[in-house]
Amino acid sequence: MKPAVRRIALGVAVLLCSSCGSSSNMSSQWNANHVKLDGQTDDWGSIYQLVPNTDLDFAVRNDADFLYVSVLTNNREVQRQLLWQGLILWIDASGGHDRSTGIRFPVGLSEHAPETDSPPALGDDIGRAATPDELSDRALQEVQIIRNGQRERSWAVVDLDAIRVHASLRESWFAYEMRIPLRTAGATGIAIGAGPGDIISLGLQTPDSDRQMSPEMMGDVAGDRNGPGGPGGTRGTRGAGDFGQGGASPAFSNTGPILPKEIDSWSSVKLAGPGTK
């Protein structure tokens, strides 16, 4: 997968504080039936922006009924972080930084790993350790709905209706796509409560985890592998994070691997109207 991604300079001040993380401004683009939630990113075009203080690229589209978001990274350690800890998308229709309503996807393997630090077996009769493909697939099968700041319930990805999610890990890229209803909620009860022309806030946060990932697990989650077409293309100067490119090994402390810094960033997003490019 070689997405045509153009870095857009962030012309806003980066605000750093312990409670709200970093912030940026961006505009959604009108989705004229372009985006397909299939783990590919070519249909997003060159609208990705770098999330401040992270190695994530973020893009937003909308139409009259739905918001579409995409997150990309080819940093191997960040991919491991997302698969282990998960990622929460916070939604604040008022444009603030309220953490009452959110969608956690991936949920993160730390939620389901056994109390031992060994890599989890996946029901195999001989109890073999999970392969990288199995681990990443397991991390991407579930969505947690957060309401009033509390985990309300978990949904199997295949059981979602109005909300749709898709993520893939291939050819060095982790690609994440999500669709969220603007006003009409489905079975999950989640809708943004805004429409074209409104300004909302979207937050990205890695949840805290009190579980350490063992060196064995660290090696399996998002392990070195290439897609069918070989290593994917790189973007910018991120070669150190590419699979199969001799990327740096993760650092370890006495209690386990040192994961990248917590992701905690908000974007103020103006929803597009028809014809907005």
N, C-alpha and C positions, 0 to 999 in steps of 0.2 A: 504494500500500500504506500503510495507516494503522494500524499495530499499536496495540492498546490496552495501553500500557505504563505501569506505575506505578513510579516510583522508590522504592526501599526504602532507607531510611537504613542505612548500614553502622555498626553499633554495636560495631565492633571497632577496635582500634588499628591504624594503618597502620605497617608496619615497613619502613624504608628502609635498604637496604644494597646495596653494589655487586654482591654475589654472588647475592642472592635476590630483588631487586626488592621489590615490595610484596606484602602478604598480606591475606587476608580470610577470614571464615567464612561458609558458606552451607549451606542444606539443599536436597537434591534433593526433588522432588515426584514422587509416583507417576504413571506414565504409563498411564492407563486407555484405551489405544488412541486417544489424542487427537492425538498429534503425527504429522504427515505431512511427510516431507522433500521439500518442494516450493518452498522459498524464500519462502513466506508465513509469517507469524508470529502470525496471529490465534489459532491453536490452542495457542499457548503461554500465553495469558492474561497476567496481570499479575505474573509471578514474576521479571522481570528485575531484576538488581542492577547498579549501576554498578561497573565494575572500577576499583579505586583508582588515581588518577593517570593515568587514560586517558579517552578519550571513547568507550569501548566499554560496551555493556550485555551481560550474560552471564546465561544461564539454564540450569538443569540439571534433567532428569527421568530417571527410570529405571523399569524394570519388572523382572521376575525374570531376564530374559535380556540386556537391553541398557541402556546408558547413552546418553542423548540430550543434546546440548549445542547451544546457539544463541548466536550473537554478532551484535550489531546495532550499526551506527553510521550516522549521517547527516552526519558531519563529512567534508567533501570531501577534505581533506588526509589524514586518516587512511585513507580509502578508497584513495587513491592509494598511500599507504604499504603497505597490505596487498596491493594488486595488484602493486606493484613488488618489495617485499622478501619477501612471503609471511607466513604466520603458522604457528607451531608450537604444537600442543596437547601439552603434556607430561603424562604419566600416571604417578603414583606410588601404587601400591596400599598402601604402608606409611604413607601420610600425611605423608611428608617432602617434600623438594624435589629429588628425584633426577631428573637429566636424561638418563636412559638410554633410555627408551622414549617415542617421540613420533610424532605424525602431522603432517606439514607440508602444510597446505592453507589458502589457495592456496599453490602452490609459489613463485610470484612471477615476474614477467617478467624480472627481473634475471638469473635462471638461464639464460634462453634468448636474451636480446637479443644481437645481433651486437656485435663489439668496438667498432664505431663507436657514437657516442651518438645516431645518427639513429633515429627510430621504425622498428621492423622492418616490412618488407613481408611479407605473408602469402601469398606464392606467386602474386600477381597478375602477369600478363604484362607490365604496364607498370611494375611495381615501385612502385605507389602506397603511400603511408603507410597504416597500419591505421586504421580508424575506431574510435571509442571502444567500440562494441559488439563489434568483432572483438578488440580488445585485452583487454577484460574476459573475453570468452568463452575466449580462449586461456589466460588466467591461471587459469581454473577447470576445466581439462580433465584435470588430473594431480594425483596425491597421492604424496608421498614418505613412506616408512616409515623411521623412525629406531630403531635398536636398538643397545644398548651404546654410545650416544652417537655412532654413525656412521650415515650414510645407507645403508640396506641396499639399497633398490631403489625404483624409481618404478612406479606403477600408473596406467593410464588409469582415469578415474572410472567409465567404463562397464564395466570388468572387475572391479570390486570385488564382493565377495559379502557377508560378514558385516558388514564396515565399509561404511557408506553415507555419502555426503556430498552436499550440495547448497548452492549459493550463487547469489545473484542480486543484480543491481544495477539497481534500478528506482525511479522516483519519489522520488529523493533518498536512498533507503536501500540500504545494503549489508547483506544478510541471509545468515547462514551457519548451516547446520545439519549435524550429524554424529551418526551412530549407531555405537557401539562395543560389541562383545560383552563381557559381564561375565566369563564363564568359558570359553566355548567359542569358540576362535579359528577363523577361516575360512582362506582361502588366504594371507592376509597374515601369519598366525601371531601376530597381535596380539589379546590379550584382557586385560582389566584385572586379573583375578585377585581379584575381590571380589564381594560380593553384598549384597542389601538389609540395612540396618542397619550396614554397615561404614563406616568413615571413610577416605576417600581424598583425595589432593591432585591438583588439575589446574592446570597452569601455562599461561599464554599468553605467547608471546614472539615478537617480530619478529626474524628472523635478521639477523646482520650482513651487509651487502652492500658489496663494494669497488667496485661499479659506480655511477657517478653517473647520475642521470636528467637528460637534456637538457631545456631549456625546452620543446622541441617535444613530447618524450615526456610531460612533466609535463602538458602541455595536453591530450594525447590520452587518457591513462590516467584513467579515471573522469571524462571530460570533462563539460561542462555538457550535460545532456539531461534530458528529462522523459519519464515513462512515458505510456502511452496515455491515462490519465485526467488528465494534467497533473501539476504538482508535488505531491508527497506531503505529508502533514501533518508538522508539526514536533513535537518533544517537548521540554518544558522551554524553555530559552532558547538552543537551538542553531541559531537561524536563520542565523547567519553561515556555517554549513557546508552549507546547502541548495543543491541545484542550481537554477539559474534564479532565485535569490533575491538575486543580487548579492553572493555570498560573497566573502570576502577572497582575493586572489590569493596564491599561495605565495611565500615569501621565497626569494631566491637569493643564493648566495655566489659567489666567483670561480670555483669549481669545479663549480657546479651548484645545484639547488634544495636548500633546507634542509627536510628531511622532519621530521615531528613526532618528539618524543622517543621513543626505543626503548620498546616495550611489553615489560614484564617483570614479570608479576604471578602470584601463586599464590593459589588458593582451596582451603581445607580444606572438603571436601564430605561431609556425612553422607548416605549413600544411603537412600532412602525404602523403607518396607515397604508391603505392600498396604493400600489405604485411606487412605494419608497424603495430605492435601490441601495 
